[in-house]
Amino acid sequence: MSTPRRVIESPKPQGEDEKVAYTFKWGDMGTPSGPVCTVKAWVSNAWSDVSSSCLSGSASVVGTDVITPLVIGLTAGVQYRLECSAIVGGNTFERYLEINAEV
């Protein structure tokens, strides 16, 4: 099964004081379960996991959508990558969204 991993609307702007839950749509693949989300920041030419300081709450499934935890505490000028993996039909797939943090 082939499906785009990068969300079409990517990159998204997000203000450093905003708290946003994003929706990943999985309807083209089936019903997801066991969603896991992480946030990585592009720092010193490498992706660094910043999930512990930039995610609040837990991911949830609503129908065929995964609702992410709140993305919080971003630093303006830094590029982030919100990754969401889920199990569909016994396989684990991942999608991601790039976020450009703004003032």
ROKOLKOL-67630 format. One record per residue: residue number from 1; x negated, y negated, z of N, C-alpha, C, O in turn. Coordinates in steps of 0.001 Angstrom, whole numbers, plus 500000, padded with zeros to 6 digits. Example, Ala and Ser with C-alpha at 12.3 -4.5 7.8 and 13.67 -1.06 7.14 Angstrom:
REM ROKOLKOL-67630
+------+--------+--------+--------+--------+--------+--------+--------+--------+--------+--------+--------+--------+
| vofi |    nc1 |    nc2 |    nc3 |   cac1 |   cac2 |   cac3 |    cc1 |    cc2 |    cc3 |    oc1 |    oc2 |    oc3 |
+------+--------+--------+--------+--------+--------+--------+--------+--------+--------+--------+--------+--------+
|    1 | 486810 | 505690 | 507800 | 487700 | 504500 | 507800 | 486800 | 503300 | 507800 | 485764 | 503319 | 508465 |
|    2 | 487150 | 502250 | 507080 | 486330 | 501060 | 507140 | 487100 | 499970 | 507870 | 486591 | 498862 | 508039 |
+------+--------+--------+--------+--------+--------+--------+--------+--------+--------+--------+--------+--------+
END
This chain:
REM ROKOLKOL-67630
+------+--------+--------+--------+--------+--------+--------+--------+--------+--------+--------+--------+--------+
| vofi |    nc1 |    nc2 |    nc3 |   cac1 |   cac2 |   cac3 |    cc1 |    cc2 |    cc3 |    oc1 |    oc2 |    oc3 |
+------+--------+--------+--------+--------+--------+--------+--------+--------+--------+--------+--------+--------+
|    1 | 499154 | 501169 | 500000 | 500000 | 500000 | 500000 | 499105 | 498763 | 500000 | 498232 | 498620 | 500856 |
|    2 | 499324 | 497886 | 499049 | 498514 | 496679 | 498955 | 499372 | 495461 | 499251 | 500444 | 495296 | 498667 |
|    3 | 498916 | 494625 | 500137 | 499639 | 493413 | 500490 | 498620 | 492357 | 500877 | 497575 | 492687 | 501437 |
|    4 | 498904 | 491084 | 500588 | 497951 | 490038 | 500963 | 497770 | 489971 | 502480 | 498746 | 490019 | 503229 |
|    5 | 496545 | 489862 | 502916 | 496271 | 489768 | 504346 | 496363 | 488329 | 504824 | 496798 | 488071 | 505946 |
|    6 | 495951 | 487377 | 503966 | 495945 | 485956 | 504338 | 497334 | 485382 | 504099 | 497906 | 485554 | 503022 |
|    7 | 497871 | 484704 | 505098 | 499191 | 484082 | 504989 | 499140 | 483006 | 503901 | 498213 | 482197 | 503863 |
|    8 | 500124 | 483006 | 503037 | 500145 | 482095 | 501888 | 500060 | 480633 | 502321 | 499398 | 479841 | 501651 |
|    9 | 500702 | 480258 | 503408 | 500726 | 478869 | 503863 | 499424 | 478441 | 504545 | 499320 | 477309 | 505017 |
|   10 | 498458 | 479310 | 504599 | 497183 | 479052 | 505277 | 496314 | 478143 | 504417 | 496288 | 478322 | 503199 |
|   11 | 495602 | 477178 | 504990 | 495503 | 476861 | 506423 | 496628 | 475932 | 506886 | 497200 | 475171 | 506106 |
|   12 | 496919 | 476023 | 508169 | 497924 | 475175 | 508810 | 497220 | 474151 | 509697 | 496225 | 474481 | 510342 |
|   13 | 497717 | 472914 | 509740 | 497166 | 471961 | 510701 | 497829 | 472157 | 512056 | 499017 | 472474 | 512127 |
|   14 | 497076 | 471971 | 513124 | 497646 | 471995 | 514475 | 496892 | 470985 | 515321 | 495661 | 470993 | 515353 |
|   15 | 497622 | 470116 | 516008 | 497024 | 469131 | 516893 | 496431 | 469794 | 518125 | 496935 | 470814 | 518596 |
|   16 | 495364 | 469213 | 518639 | 494681 | 469820 | 519779 | 495542 | 469853 | 521039 | 495257 | 470632 | 521949 |
|   17 | 496589 | 469028 | 521116 | 497477 | 469039 | 522280 | 498755 | 469844 | 522042 | 499596 | 469958 | 522934 |
|   18 | 498900 | 470401 | 520841 | 500103 | 471170 | 520528 | 499992 | 472615 | 521020 | 498898 | 473165 | 521149 |
|   19 | 501138 | 473203 | 521287 | 501246 | 474614 | 521681 | 502236 | 475249 | 520727 | 503430 | 474952 | 520776 |
|   20 | 501739 | 476137 | 519842 | 502562 | 476645 | 518748 | 502545 | 478171 | 518708 | 501484 | 478792 | 518780 |
|   21 | 503735 | 478767 | 518594 | 503861 | 480203 | 518322 | 504128 | 480342 | 516823 | 505022 | 479686 | 516289 |
|   22 | 503373 | 481178 | 516156 | 503516 | 481383 | 514722 | 504249 | 482689 | 514451 | 504258 | 483590 | 515289 |
|   23 | 504867 | 482785 | 513270 | 505596 | 483983 | 512870 | 504891 | 484645 | 511697 | 504655 | 484015 | 510666 |
|   24 | 504558 | 485909 | 511860 | 504013 | 486716 | 510770 | 505142 | 487610 | 510272 | 505721 | 488371 | 511047 |
|   25 | 505451 | 487524 | 508998 | 506532 | 488311 | 508404 | 505965 | 489614 | 507840 | 505011 | 489602 | 507062 |
|   26 | 506561 | 490731 | 508241 | 506104 | 492062 | 507820 | 507156 | 492791 | 507008 | 506988 | 493976 | 506719 |
|   27 | 508238 | 492120 | 506629 | 509359 | 492769 | 505943 | 508987 | 493516 | 504683 | 509642 | 494496 | 504328 |
|   28 | 507928 | 493065 | 503987 | 507523 | 493738 | 502755 | 506881 | 495094 | 503027 | 506701 | 495894 | 502109 |
|   29 | 506538 | 495352 | 504283 | 505847 | 496603 | 504629 | 506698 | 497530 | 505486 | 506512 | 498747 | 505459 |
|   30 | 507626 | 496966 | 506244 | 508428 | 497763 | 507159 | 508508 | 497080 | 508513 | 508197 | 495896 | 508637 |
|   31 | 508924 | 497825 | 509524 | 509077 | 497278 | 510870 | 507790 | 497481 | 511663 | 507342 | 498614 | 511836 |
|   32 | 507187 | 496384 | 512150 | 505934 | 496489 | 512905 | 506178 | 496876 | 514360 | 507263 | 496673 | 514905 |
|   33 | 505145 | 497436 | 514968 | 505183 | 497710 | 516410 | 503777 | 497496 | 516965 | 502804 | 497445 | 516212 |
|   34 | 503679 | 497372 | 518281 | 502390 | 497229 | 518948 | 501541 | 496070 | 518457 | 500345 | 496251 | 518227 |
|   35 | 502126 | 494866 | 518287 | 501330 | 493761 | 517757 | 500226 | 493313 | 518711 | 500410 | 493285 | 519928 |
|   36 | 499087 | 492966 | 518139 | 497954 | 492433 | 518895 | 497454 | 491201 | 518152 | 497190 | 491258 | 516951 |
|   37 | 497324 | 490087 | 518870 | 496862 | 488842 | 518259 | 495561 | 488377 | 518901 | 495357 | 488529 | 520105 |
|   38 | 494692 | 487811 | 518084 | 493442 | 487214 | 518565 | 493224 | 485901 | 517842 | 493730 | 485691 | 516740 |
|   39 | 492461 | 485017 | 518478 | 492067 | 483747 | 517855 | 490549 | 483700 | 517838 | 489883 | 483972 | 518836 |
|   40 | 490024 | 483346 | 516671 | 488580 | 483185 | 516520 | 488286 | 481770 | 516036 | 489046 | 481207 | 515248 |
|   41 | 487179 | 481196 | 516511 | 486756 | 479848 | 516109 | 485478 | 479964 | 515292 | 484606 | 480780 | 515590 |
|   42 | 485379 | 479132 | 514251 | 484173 | 479095 | 513420 | 483173 | 478169 | 514096 | 483307 | 476947 | 514032 |
|   43 | 482169 | 478754 | 514746 | 481169 | 477990 | 515503 | 479787 | 478527 | 515139 | 479566 | 479738 | 515136 |
|   44 | 478874 | 477634 | 514838 | 477484 | 478015 | 514508 | 477432 | 479077 | 513412 | 476683 | 480049 | 513505 |
|   45 | 478248 | 478871 | 512364 | 478269 | 479757 | 511198 | 478667 | 481196 | 511508 | 478205 | 482129 | 510852 |
|   46 | 479523 | 481369 | 512505 | 480021 | 482702 | 512846 | 481386 | 482576 | 513523 | 481691 | 481558 | 514144 |
|   47 | 482202 | 483621 | 513394 | 483487 | 483659 | 514089 | 483265 | 484109 | 515527 | 482615 | 485126 | 515771 |
|   48 | 483806 | 483351 | 516478 | 483680 | 483663 | 517899 | 485073 | 483842 | 518493 | 485940 | 482991 | 518292 |
|   49 | 485302 | 484928 | 519217 | 486610 | 485202 | 519817 | 486873 | 484235 | 520968 | 486142 | 484219 | 521958 |
|   50 | 487923 | 483432 | 520825 | 488298 | 482447 | 521854 | 489721 | 482719 | 522367 | 490378 | 481826 | 522902 |
|   51 | 490177 | 483948 | 522198 | 491548 | 484312 | 522562 | 491873 | 484003 | 524020 | 492983 | 483567 | 524324 |
|   52 | 490922 | 484223 | 524921 | 491199 | 484039 | 526348 | 491524 | 482583 | 526685 | 492238 | 482327 | 527655 |
|   53 | 491020 | 481635 | 525913 | 491304 | 480229 | 526197 | 492288 | 479609 | 525209 | 492761 | 478495 | 525436 |
|   54 | 492607 | 480306 | 524117 | 493463 | 479714 | 523082 | 494772 | 480457 | 522830 | 495521 | 480086 | 521926 |
|   55 | 495062 | 481492 | 523606 | 496346 | 482176 | 523505 | 497015 | 482218 | 524868 | 496366 | 482472 | 525883 |
|   56 | 498320 | 481966 | 524881 | 499088 | 482010 | 526120 | 500335 | 482854 | 525895 | 501168 | 482529 | 525050 |
|   57 | 500459 | 483937 | 526655 | 501619 | 484816 | 526520 | 501292 | 486060 | 525732 | 500126 | 486419 | 525570 |
|   58 | 502333 | 486721 | 525239 | 502185 | 487980 | 524522 | 502895 | 487913 | 523181 | 503840 | 487144 | 523003 |
|   59 | 502432 | 488724 | 522241 | 503100 | 488848 | 520946 | 504382 | 489661 | 521123 | 504472 | 490515 | 522006 |
|   60 | 505368 | 489385 | 520274 | 506618 | 490134 | 520323 | 507094 | 490427 | 518901 | 506685 | 489768 | 517946 |
|   61 | 507961 | 491421 | 518781 | 508539 | 491793 | 517498 | 510015 | 491420 | 517508 | 510746 | 491759 | 518439 |
|   62 | 510446 | 490716 | 516461 | 511852 | 490378 | 516275 | 512220 | 490821 | 514860 | 511833 | 490176 | 513886 |
|   63 | 512957 | 491908 | 514748 | 513279 | 492468 | 513436 | 512004 | 492966 | 512765 | 511350 | 493881 | 513266 |
|   64 | 511653 | 492362 | 511628 | 510415 | 492725 | 510937 | 509356 | 491634 | 511062 | 508381 | 491624 | 510310 |
|   65 | 509544 | 490712 | 512014 | 508596 | 489623 | 512243 | 507822 | 489838 | 513538 | 508342 | 490403 | 514501 |
|   66 | 506570 | 489380 | 513547 | 505789 | 489330 | 514785 | 505670 | 487870 | 515173 | 505203 | 487045 | 514387 |
|   67 | 506094 | 487554 | 516391 | 505961 | 486205 | 516939 | 504710 | 486221 | 517809 | 504596 | 487036 | 518725 |
|   68 | 503777 | 485325 | 517525 | 502510 | 485312 | 518252 | 502663 | 484653 | 519617 | 503640 | 483946 | 519865 |
|   69 | 501707 | 484885 | 520492 | 501654 | 484079 | 521713 | 501442 | 482620 | 521307 | 501108 | 482337 | 520156 |
|   70 | 501634 | 481701 | 522244 | 501361 | 480294 | 521949 | 499874 | 480108 | 521667 | 499024 | 480617 | 522398 |
|   71 | 499572 | 479375 | 520602 | 498191 | 478981 | 520307 | 497998 | 477619 | 520961 | 498717 | 476668 | 520657 |
|   72 | 497025 | 477534 | 521858 | 496840 | 476341 | 522688 | 495355 | 475956 | 522753 | 494481 | 476718 | 522341 |
|   73 | 495097 | 474761 | 523279 | 493737 | 474372 | 523650 | 492732 | 474326 | 522508 | 491555 | 474623 | 522709 |
|   74 | 493184 | 473955 | 521309 | 492259 | 473877 | 520186 | 491419 | 472604 | 520272 | 491815 | 471633 | 520916 |
|   75 | 490275 | 472618 | 519629 | 489368 | 471469 | 519590 | 489412 | 470867 | 518194 | 489149 | 471555 | 517208 |
|   76 | 489746 | 469576 | 518111 | 489842 | 468897 | 516819 | 488542 | 469056 | 516037 | 487448 | 468955 | 516594 |
|   77 | 488684 | 469305 | 514733 | 487531 | 469448 | 513865 | 487025 | 470867 | 513731 | 486134 | 471128 | 512923 |
|   78 | 487575 | 471792 | 514507 | 487143 | 473191 | 514461 | 488158 | 473984 | 513641 | 489363 | 473752 | 513737 |
|   79 | 487658 | 474923 | 512833 | 488532 | 475821 | 512091 | 488736 | 477095 | 512910 | 487789 | 477655 | 513462 |
|   80 | 489988 | 477539 | 512977 | 490353 | 478744 | 513728 | 490981 | 479768 | 512792 | 491479 | 479436 | 511716 |
|   81 | 490943 | 481010 | 513231 | 491566 | 482111 | 512484 | 492415 | 482896 | 513482 | 491891 | 483498 | 514419 |
|   82 | 493733 | 482880 | 513270 | 494672 | 483633 | 514093 | 494909 | 484962 | 513401 | 495461 | 485000 | 512302 |
|   83 | 494497 | 486051 | 514033 | 494636 | 487382 | 513457 | 495749 | 488133 | 514183 | 495882 | 488054 | 515404 |
|   84 | 496537 | 488856 | 513408 | 497644 | 489625 | 513976 | 497625 | 491018 | 513368 | 497777 | 491173 | 512156 |
|   85 | 497440 | 492022 | 514198 | 497508 | 493400 | 513706 | 498762 | 494050 | 514275 | 499230 | 493707 | 515361 |
|   86 | 499293 | 495002 | 513505 | 500487 | 495727 | 513935 | 500491 | 497095 | 513259 | 499840 | 497313 | 512237 |
|   87 | 501237 | 497994 | 513858 | 501372 | 499342 | 513311 | 502648 | 499392 | 512477 | 503729 | 499032 | 512944 |
|   88 | 502501 | 499843 | 511242 | 503645 | 500003 | 510342 | 503519 | 501368 | 509684 | 502536 | 501637 | 508993 |
|   89 | 504497 | 502224 | 509892 | 504477 | 503549 | 509285 | 503278 | 504387 | 509701 | 502777 | 505192 | 508915 |
|   90 | 502816 | 504203 | 510931 | 501688 | 504978 | 511442 | 500322 | 504426 | 511082 | 499305 | 504953 | 511533 |
|   91 | 500280 | 503366 | 510270 | 499024 | 502724 | 509893 | 498891 | 501367 | 510560 | 499892 | 500694 | 510805 |
|   92 | 497665 | 500960 | 510856 | 497433 | 499645 | 511451 | 496988 | 498679 | 510356 | 496018 | 498926 | 509640 |
|   93 | 497722 | 497573 | 510248 | 497428 | 496539 | 509259 | 497157 | 495224 | 509982 | 497579 | 495030 | 511122 |
|   94 | 496447 | 494326 | 509305 | 496147 | 493012 | 509889 | 496448 | 491914 | 508880 | 496185 | 492051 | 507685 |
|   95 | 497003 | 490832 | 509388 | 497210 | 489607 | 508613 | 496570 | 488479 | 509400 | 496375 | 488585 | 510610 |
|   96 | 496244 | 487393 | 508701 | 495632 | 486270 | 509409 | 496071 | 484940 | 508817 | 496490 | 484840 | 507664 |
|   97 | 495954 | 483926 | 509663 | 496309 | 482552 | 509327 | 495160 | 481669 | 509759 | 494687 | 481774 | 510890 |
|   98 | 494705 | 480800 | 508875 | 493677 | 479838 | 509251 | 494353 | 478590 | 509794 | 495382 | 478153 | 509280 |
|   99 | 493764 | 478022 | 510839 | 494305 | 476813 | 511477 | 493195 | 475765 | 511523 | 492091 | 476023 | 512002 |
|  100 | 493515 | 474580 | 511014 | 492581 | 473456 | 511121 | 493043 | 472566 | 512266 | 494102 | 471944 | 512185 |
|  101 | 492255 | 472504 | 513328 | 492632 | 471708 | 514495 | 492397 | 470236 | 514226 | 491371 | 469843 | 513670 |
|  102 | 493377 | 469419 | 514634 | 493336 | 467981 | 514428 | 493568 | 467251 | 515747 | 493995 | 467842 | 516739 |
|  103 | 493277 | 465953 | 515734 | 493526 | 465122 | 516914 | 495009 | 464964 | 517101 | 495445 | 464299 | 518041 |
+------+--------+--------+--------+--------+--------+--------+--------+--------+--------+--------+--------+--------+
END
